[in-house]
Amino acid sequence: MRNEFHTIDNITDGDIYINCAESYLIKYLATAVKRLNGRYPGIHYHITSGDTSIVAEHLDRGLIDMAFIAKPHDLSEYVYLGIPESDTWGVLIYVQGLSAGAKFRNLTGRFDPVFHLLLGTIHKGRPVGKK
């Protein structure tokens, strides 16, 4: 992208390669792409997803033009803009038929035991850790 576009005023068409972390925060990318596409319909976007380490590796190797990451990363080698929100992570489990307060250990063998350590008790209809 750097070599193809010298200034924003000269953009008429081209390809932009973007790698994104899997996050709802890519809504900011979607908004920007929609606006830019309205002004410059000849630009084609190639958007792929991956975790932060893969995204950073692709950026370092010049395989992509820009990246959206969700978890902290050493940004000292990059030019970047912060996003005014942060991700909230959690685990969703289909619990139809389970009563509120069902112990996670009742699901032994169906899910990774690590989730039990993280979740403890399932509370239907509210975030884990909230009473």
Helices and strands as residue ranges (DSSP letters): G 8-10, E 13-20, G 24-26, H 27-39, E 42-49, H 52-60, E 66-68, G 104-107, H 113-119
